[in-house]
Amino acid sequence: MLDILAFIQTSLAVIGVSPFFLHWYKMKQLSKEPLAIPPEPEIWPLLTVVLPVWNEEIVLKRKLEDLEKQHYPSNNFELVVIDSNSSDSTLVVLDDWKLSRQSKFKVSTINMDQHLGKSAAINRVLKENFTSDILIITDADALLGPDSLKRIARWFSDERIGAVCGSQEIIGNDSEEHKLNEIAYRSFYHELRIGESSFSSTPIFEGSLAAFRYSLIAGKQIDSTYNADDSQLSLLVHGAGGKSIMDGELRFFESLPSSRKTANIRRLRRASGLVHLFSRNSANNYDSTFSKIFRKEAWAHLFMPFFVIFSIISMIGHIIFSTFILLQTSTLANLHISLLLIDSLFLLLFLMGNKLRFGRILRSFLVAQWTLFLANIEMLQGKDRRYWKQDIESRNSIIREPN
């Protein structure tokens, strides 16, 4: 029995994790030499900033004021607010701001009759005929770093670039443990995205701040039956011949959910969109370089979680049976003693995740695998996670953040 458990544990771990680990290591090395951003253009391109909202009365004014602080030529910048049938005073807040604002850029509103999720809202926007060069999508609960719009515009001076997304920084959370876990979770994948951007394109985008060359997505539609609208657009751009990248210096600021439960729900919703993304698209539709990235990411999202979870179950079984045999006979084969020590160290690192950096990374990795495992199960069950409830406390943290 021990031999079987040991074989299952090690085989699943090696087969499941090795492809992703090798990909991550290669991308980590590439991330040390990120793409160089072009200089400021002589003429700033036309921007359309899209702000999807649904019941965002708490943060909307702060978000609009944040956009006003962006130093970008007002004649080259317009804001489109698309409201998904809010039931609170979101539109009242918007109208009040329009009357009092000092900025001179154009502002327009699109009103949807139903709340159908962000992907449906983006599809509605894509039906419009804009004259802009760049379409920027940003969330209501994300604040932008200084001169973010200018930094985005600089990237698109390079004709190869078709899409750029920002990098998250966490603000305004009182729970240090919660914050450290989230930072570890994000940083582990941050290097991966930067490396993929250098190598070819990254298929996974940050929708809180994402920009797209409008000519590559104009008139197109994404699949509104699941979320991950940001990553769907990234794939559209790459398929149209553009390069989709993450810029580690293009920062947006978000507050964490107020509880671990809410954070887990948010993470599960994100994972749900990505497992749908990789299950509904094929690497064969893309060039050979990008298809390598796509296959590795598809493996990591659709298959690796099952290998990891069942490997851990086998590991727990091995620990229990090994300990029982030691207590009964005081003898155990050297192979199983060695594996028991490794398993014990693994558990110790997991339990002490907040004390050691490697333990924190390990815990974050395993939490991600569990989340993806659940997301895959929910996908098979047909569960819909396009809709969500805002976390009030994290939005209150946004408005408390100093200007």
Protein Blocks (a to p, Z undefined) as FASTA:
>chain_A
ZZmmmmmmmmmmmmmmmmmmmmmmmmmmmmmmccddddddfbdcddddddddehilkmmm
mmmmmmmmpccdfklcccddddehiablmlmmmmmmmmmpmbfbdcdddddfbdebjklm
mmmmmmpccfbfbdcdddfkbccdehklmmmmmmmmpmkbmbdcdddddehiablklmmm
mmmmmmmmmmmmmmmmmmmpcfbdcfkbccddfklmgoiacdfkbghklmmmmmmmmmno
pacdddfklccdddddfbfklmmmmmmmmmmmmmmmmmmpcfklpcfklmmmmmmmmmmm
mmmmmmmmmmmmmmmmmmmmmmmmmmmnopacfklmmmmmmmmmmmmmmmmmmmpmklmm
mmmmmmmmmmmmmmmmmmmnopafkbccddfklmmmmmmpcZZ
